[in-house]
């Protein structure tokens, strides 16, 4: 199953950004090991190492294009303040893509 994983990425605090990357990527690895095909936006930073001219809009367009072909979207806990996640949820609803809100238990 193609699963788009959404949750907070950015923050005003570098430690929180690293925690967000850790949480999102760890959950994507769990899904991959379960036999799913997760989209992991926390790995997008690697594009910057090869082309630092990409814009925020390029990243958003890339992510949304993957969301639009996903079977479902999983929302990480503590995503309620993420503007990007809110937009992803809105787009999923527009496309009738099931939205699954995860709990801390789901991350284990």
PECOR-V186738 format. One line per field, one symbol per residue. phi: phi as a letter, one per 20 degrees, with the letter a starting at -180 (. if undefined). psi: psi as a letter, one per 20 degrees, with the letter a starting at -180 (. if undefined). A space follows every 10 residues. Layout:
# PECOR-V186738
phi=???
psi=???
This chain:
# PECOR-V186738
phi=.ededcrfcf aecgffffff fffffffffg fgfenedeed ffefgfgffd beefdgffff fgffffgfde ebcddfgmef defffgfffg fffgemegdd eedgffef
psi=popppqrqfr riphghghgg gggggghhgg gghijrnqpn iiihhhhhhh ojiqrhhggg ggghhhgijq hrppoqqkjh johghghggg ggghjkpppo oqrhhhi.
